[in-house]
Amino acid sequence: MACIPWHQSLSTRQQAELYALYVLLCNSLLPLPNKQAAFESAADGQHSWPILKVTANALKYIAENGHADLLRRAHETKRADRAKLMFAPGVIMAQTELLEYFFGLDPVTLAVAKSEAGPHGHAHFSEQVDVPPDLFTKSGKGTTIYQPEFTWATKMLQKLQIPFNPFLGRVRKQRPAKTLRTAPLDHLAEDTDGQAI
């Protein structure tokens, strides 16, 4: 996926603010799921959840349906497990260690929702295929299939010699104009007069 790496999309100030939030959450009495949700929401941006791999079952779903409605972005390490280590009692990671750990576990595999992506983690994934950098370029939780992803999926299935019933309907042909999502903390980089700091 042509994803903007977190260290390029988050300014030094935003990284420091994320770390300050992390320290605050570590010292709070909030339950772990609340800490996890707060930090993940603050860290969300154009660098989030990049698709680096697709399972063979997901490729087949794309080639047979022309969309990704029943596919999910599945983390290899469960997000709850990542949070348990981040917010372990009595431990506060250094800023670089935290950000490298958190964003290092952020890439995902596109997988079939119920049979592959779920509480059991990546152990139930079918064979995984690396994604070319120019495909699946939208960040975030959802996935949209355009003609290039559809064509690639069908070619990969043929290369892997996996039989499928090709989708004969219409697949989105053009990508929408690329718009970068604003990182969640950008508004904090301006002073009260609207001037950049």
Secondary structure, DSSP 8 states (H G I E B T S, - for coil): -----HHHHS-HHHHHHHHHHHHHHHTS---HHHHHHHHHHHH-STTSS-EEEEEHHHHHHHHHHSS-TTEEEEESS-HHHHHHHHT-TT----HHHHHHHHHHT--EEEEETTTTSSTTGGGG---EEE--TTSS---SS----BHHHHHHHHHHHHHHT-------S--B-S---------TTGGGGB-TTS-B-
